[in-house]
């Protein structure tokens, strides 16, 4: 079997997956902030932090793949990178879904 799980995926489906990962990563970021600044739990930070980091890398990979497949422009992965993940993902998703609706 050749290729990967994303091969042949349409724009809307890839956008859906990216949004779900972005929302999950946002929840992890909120949890990370809570355990780091309110709970002051170093052990929880050492678990949640790397998971959030994997979510960030996944978001970069998904958005870069979509740009490579010409589902969207390179501004989307750049926005994800610059904002640290979830914020750029969610704002970019809103923009892209509006463009999809306008295109029919």
C-alpha positions in Angstrom: 0.0 0.0 0.0 1.4 3.4 -1.0 0.7 6.9 0.0 -0.6 8.2 3.3 -4.0 8.6 5.0 -4.4 12.1 3.6 -3.9 11.2 -0.1 -7.0 12.1 -2.1 -8.7 13.9 0.7 -10.9 16.8 -0.4 -10.5 20.4 0.9 -13.5 20.4 3.2 -12.6 17.0 4.9 -9.0 18.2 5.5 -10.4 21.5 6.9 -12.7 19.5 9.2 -9.8 17.4 10.6 -7.6 20.5 11.0 -10.3 22.3 12.9 -10.8 19.3 15.3 -7.1 19.1 16.0 -7.0 22.9 16.5 -9.8 22.8 19.0 -8.3 19.9 20.9 -4.9 21.7 20.9 -6.6 24.9 22.2 -8.2 22.9 25.1 -4.7 21.5 25.8 -3.2 25.0 25.8 -5.9 26.2 28.3 -5.2 23.2 30.5 -1.5 23.8 30.2 -1.9 27.4 31.3 -4.1 26.4 34.2 -1.7 23.8 35.5 1.3 26.0 35.0 0.1 29.3 36.5 -2.8 28.4 38.8 -2.1 24.8 40.0 1.7 25.2 39.7 2.0 21.5 38.9 5.3 20.8 37.3 4.5 17.2 36.8 1.3 18.0 34.9 3.1 20.6 32.8 5.7 18.0 31.8 2.8 15.8 30.5 0.5 18.3 28.9 3.3 20.5 27.4 4.6 17.8 25.1 1.1 16.7 24.0 0.3 20.3 23.1 3.6 20.4 21.2 2.6 17.4 19.2 -0.7 19.1 18.5 1.1 22.1 17.2 3.3 20.0 14.9 0.2 18.1 13.7 -1.5 21.5 12.9 1.6 22.7 11.0 1.7 19.4 9.1 -2.0 19.4 8.2 -2.0 23.0 7.1 1.2 22.6 5.1 -0.1 19.5 3.4 -3.3 21.4 2.4 -1.2 24.2 1.0 1.0 21.7 -0.9 -2.1 20.2 -2.3 -3.3 23.7 -3.3 -6.4 23.4 -1.1 -5.4 26.8 0.4 -2.5 29.2 0.3 0.6 29.2 2.4 -0.7 32.0 4.6 -2.7 29.4 6.5 0.3 27.4 7.8 2.2 30.7 8.4 -0.7 31.9 10.5 -0.7 28.6 12.5 3.1 28.9 13.0 3.0 32.6 14.0 0.1 32.3 16.5 1.4 29.1 18.1 -1.3 26.8 16.7 -4.9 27.0 17.8 -5.7 30.6 17.2 -4.3 30.7 13.7 -6.1 27.4 12.9 -9.5 28.6 14.1 -9.3 32.0 12.4 -7.9 30.5 9.2 -10.7 27.9 9.2 -13.4 30.7 9.5 -11.8 32.6 6.6 -11.5 29.5 4.4 -15.0 28.2 5.1 -16.4 31.7 4.1 -14.5 31.5 0.9 -15.8 27.9 0.2 -19.4 29.1 0.8 -18.9 32.1 -1.5 -17.4 29.9 -4.2 -20.5 27.7 -4.1 
